[in-house]
Amino acid sequence: MQAKLAIGLQDKLAMGTISSLFSVVNAMKEFLHRLLLDEDGPTAVEYAVMLAMIITVCVGSVRIFGAATADSLDNSATEIANAFK
């Protein structure tokens, strides 16, 4: 959305439709107003935070279950080795 807004302003400036400083200021105000009302940015930030939380939980789970699995396999290996003695 930001790219569209910026390109629209650049097109107006390039085409010469904005002829006075007052018009440029109004165009910038309009651009900033639309930019502030655009909700795509916060949504992307929310998704990034959720993704970071999911990754943190997954990494923590793998570490916990990995350690428990390693201990279990070590115990099993020891018991099997002792059974064959």
ABEGO torsion letter per residue (X at the ends): XAAAAAAAAAAAAAAGABABAAAAAAAAAAAAAAAAABAAAAAAAAAAAAAAAAAAAAAAAAAAAAAAAAAAAAAAAAAAAAAAX
